[in-house]
Amino acid sequence: MIMKRRFLAAGALMALIATVFGALGAHAFKSLLTPDQLESFKTATQYQFYHALALIAVGIIYAHWQDKFMLWSGYLFLAGILIFSGSIYILSTKDISHNHAPFLGPFTPLGGLCFMAGWISFIISL
């Protein structure tokens, strides 16, 4: 039951953060970022939100069906959000945040692979 609550809480928190970041991208960052940077930021927000909802679904399903593949699905979705969306957020705001993290670029596809593996694990569980 603890894992169910953790996935539900993580999903809700990630959805909240995606909503805040979506508002920032649409309003506060609009004049600070290039159109390409804004598009990247939007992509990160969308993928974060989709997978936040997936985390909530994992929490609900796991409450009724404690399967190791469903558990892995939740972990992989969370890792994907942090790696994929997180790296894009940092890379797309580098001009306004003055971060110098070009090494993050190769991490973005790893986050995408986490998303894919999470969905495969989800399917196997079902």
C-alpha positions as CSV (number, residue, x, y, z in Angstrom):
1,M,0.0,0.0,0.0
2,I,2.9,2.4,0.6
3,M,4.1,2.1,-3.0
4,K,0.6,2.9,-4.2
5,R,0.6,6.1,-2.2
6,R,4.1,7.0,-3.3
7,F,3.2,6.6,-7.0
8,L,-0.1,8.6,-6.5
9,A,1.8,11.4,-4.6
10,A,4.6,11.4,-7.1
11,G,2.1,11.6,-10.0
12,A,0.2,14.4,-8.4
13,L,3.4,16.3,-7.6
14,M,4.7,15.9,-11.1
15,A,1.4,17.0,-12.6
16,L,1.5,20.1,-10.3
17,I,5.1,20.9,-11.4
18,A,4.1,20.4,-15.1
19,T,1.2,22.8,-14.7
20,V,3.4,25.4,-13.1
21,F,6.1,25.0,-15.7
22,G,3.5,25.1,-18.5
23,A,2.3,28.5,-17.1
24,L,5.9,29.7,-16.9
25,G,6.6,28.7,-20.5
26,A,3.4,30.2,-21.8
27,H,3.8,33.5,-19.9
28,A,7.0,34.3,-18.0
29,F,9.5,32.7,-20.5
30,K,7.7,33.8,-23.7
31,S,9.8,36.9,-24.1
32,L,13.0,35.3,-22.7
33,L,13.3,32.2,-24.8
34,T,13.6,31.7,-28.6
35,P,10.7,29.9,-30.3
36,D,12.8,26.7,-30.5
37,Q,13.6,26.9,-26.8
38,L,9.9,27.5,-26.0
39,E,8.9,24.5,-28.2
40,S,11.4,22.3,-26.3
41,F,10.2,23.5,-23.0
42,K,6.6,22.8,-24.1
43,T,7.6,19.3,-25.1
44,A,9.2,18.6,-21.7
45,T,6.0,19.9,-20.0
46,Q,3.7,17.7,-22.1
47,Y,5.7,14.6,-21.6
48,Q,6.0,15.3,-17.9
49,F,2.2,15.7,-17.6
50,Y,1.4,12.6,-19.7
51,H,3.7,10.5,-17.5
52,A,2.4,12.1,-14.3
53,L,-1.0,10.8,-15.2
54,A,0.6,7.4,-16.0
55,L,2.1,7.4,-12.5
56,I,-1.3,8.0,-11.0
57,A,-2.7,5.1,-13.1
58,V,0.2,2.9,-11.9
59,G,-0.7,3.9,-8.3
60,I,-4.4,3.0,-8.8
61,I,-3.7,-0.3,-10.6
62,Y,-0.9,-1.3,-8.1
63,A,-3.4,-0.9,-5.2
64,H,-5.4,-3.8,-6.7
65,W,-2.7,-5.8,-8.4
66,Q,0.8,-5.8,-6.8
67,D,2.8,-6.9,-9.9
68,K,6.6,-6.4,-10.1
69,F,6.2,-5.1,-13.7
70,M,3.7,-2.5,-12.6
71,L,6.1,-1.5,-9.9
72,W,8.9,-1.1,-12.4
73,S,6.6,0.8,-14.7
74,G,6.1,3.4,-12.0
75,Y,9.9,3.7,-11.3
76,L,10.7,4.0,-15.0
77,F,8.0,6.7,-15.6
78,L,9.4,8.7,-12.7
79,A,13.0,8.3,-13.9
80,G,11.8,9.3,-17.4
81,I,10.2,12.5,-16.1
82,L,13.3,13.4,-14.2
83,I,15.8,12.6,-16.9
84,F,13.9,13.5,-20.1
85,S,11.9,16.5,-19.0
86,G,14.5,17.6,-16.5
87,S,17.3,17.7,-19.0
88,I,15.1,19.5,-21.5
89,Y,14.1,22.1,-19.0
90,I,17.7,22.8,-18.1
91,L,18.9,22.8,-21.7
92,S,16.1,25.0,-23.0
93,T,16.5,27.7,-20.3
94,K,20.3,27.8,-20.4
95,D,20.2,31.4,-21.8
96,I,18.2,32.8,-18.9
97,S,19.5,30.5,-16.1
98,H,23.2,30.8,-17.1
99,N,23.7,27.1,-16.7
100,H,26.4,25.5,-18.6
101,A,25.4,21.9,-18.8
102,P,25.9,20.8,-22.4
103,F,26.7,17.3,-21.0
104,L,23.0,16.9,-20.3
105,G,22.1,16.6,-24.0
106,P,23.0,12.9,-24.2
107,F,20.8,12.2,-21.1
108,T,17.6,13.2,-22.8
109,P,17.3,10.1,-25.0
110,L,17.9,7.9,-21.9
111,G,14.9,9.5,-20.3
112,G,12.9,8.7,-23.5
113,L,14.1,5.1,-23.2
114,C,12.9,5.0,-19.6
115,F,9.4,6.1,-20.8
116,M,9.4,3.4,-23.4
117,A,10.6,0.7,-21.0
118,G,7.9,1.9,-18.5
119,W,5.2,1.4,-21.1
120,I,6.6,-2.0,-22.0
121,S,6.6,-3.0,-18.4
122,F,3.1,-1.6,-18.0
123,I,1.9,-3.8,-21.0
124,I,3.7,-6.9,-19.6
125,S,2.0,-6.3,-16.2
126,L,-1.4,-6.2,-17.8
